[in-house]
């Protein structure tokens, strides 16, 4: 699991760096208002594809991990399903966008963006097979290639004033390249031939339906946040919120990586009460460490992150990002809990929790956004407060739903240790004089690491395991680690 997590982390590091460059270019060339429009378009497109994916990312991984000989049929059917539903949905989602009052120009841009993302949607389908086989470096390679080409096409397009349409063209080209690469890597892995069958399609629809219910809740919340904020606050505030939310999405990557790397193993022991707690604890401790470090860094260096990426014109986004620190810690843990609950068969119960979360969060947004907009001129803070409160509810419900004994007794102690390490780090930076961020960020990481060592969150065997990831396997070459061979 650790080697897969590191492969994904290396890929995520590369894609994050590329995404930061692209986001900075978008913010600076489009301006806050047009960036807000692009954020709304991307949010709607992402939410739509989360629904159309129909829970494949979890269902296919679980079924392939348990029966590898069926991998070709499962993947082939999943890809055919993705292509069919995405083509069929293009016109309805466009009509829905227009019905929501976004106007002709925004509607056409959304439809074009939706169609441009179909190739990447198919490429991501191959990623499901890579994860199930625990060959996750291939999944990371496809993501990196996609980001590289988006940047290569988007920057010249922005430079010549192509605006949002130029970005859409860049995404279409990058998606096609990612699809070709994903197919090639699957062939190189000597995976089973791709086939499709009606029986597997029916099983996919039924098996993915519970996950779809959770995806609906997951897709609805950011969509509603964007719609509510755009209706209650100026377009510039939506741009500020979009900027902060993009940074948070990047910061959440480690939790997604660990969840992705650990899921196949947790799925295999999902009904084994003896083996399950060990696999869960293996994933939970690094999640707690990274969640606390991420929240600490977000709180202390929000101004630096926003200023570096977006420039002084997005300064109000820093306050939104700083308030996000608490929600970030909760989101890290809730992502892992969601994967565990699906692996143990509690997805329907968790879907009810997520549906309640959307309702609670939307209600709080309608209440808090006008208040914060009037008092601070930054209604995006109200969205973040609503997210934080709703994630607290999700965590409490997830703890009730987890099978008895899934969390070892020291899980609560590890959580307290993570919060203590974060508290010590924040207090130290509060008493220190202002520090240059290039010195302050490494000092923050070092301080947090030292504090987590003192309180017992980080242990010697954790360091030994981490160092072991960088030791080249005996007799292997440099490509052995990245696993691109056949």
LINWO-V351598 format. One record per run of one state. SS is the DSSP state (2 for helix, 1 for strand, 0 for the rest). FROM is the first residue (numbers start at 0). TO is the last residue. Records with the same first field share a line. If there is no record, write none. Layout:
SS = FROM-TO, FROM-TO
This chain:
0 = 0-0, 52-54, 66-66, 99-101, 116-116, 132-134, 159-161, 188-196, 232-233, 251-251, 268-274, 310-310, 314-314, 343-345, 376-378, 401-408, 431-435, 455-458, 469-476, 482-485
2 = 1-51, 55-65, 67-98, 102-115, 117-131, 135-158, 162-187, 197-231, 234-250, 252-267, 275-309, 311-313, 315-342, 346-375, 379-400, 409-430, 436-454, 459-468, 477-481
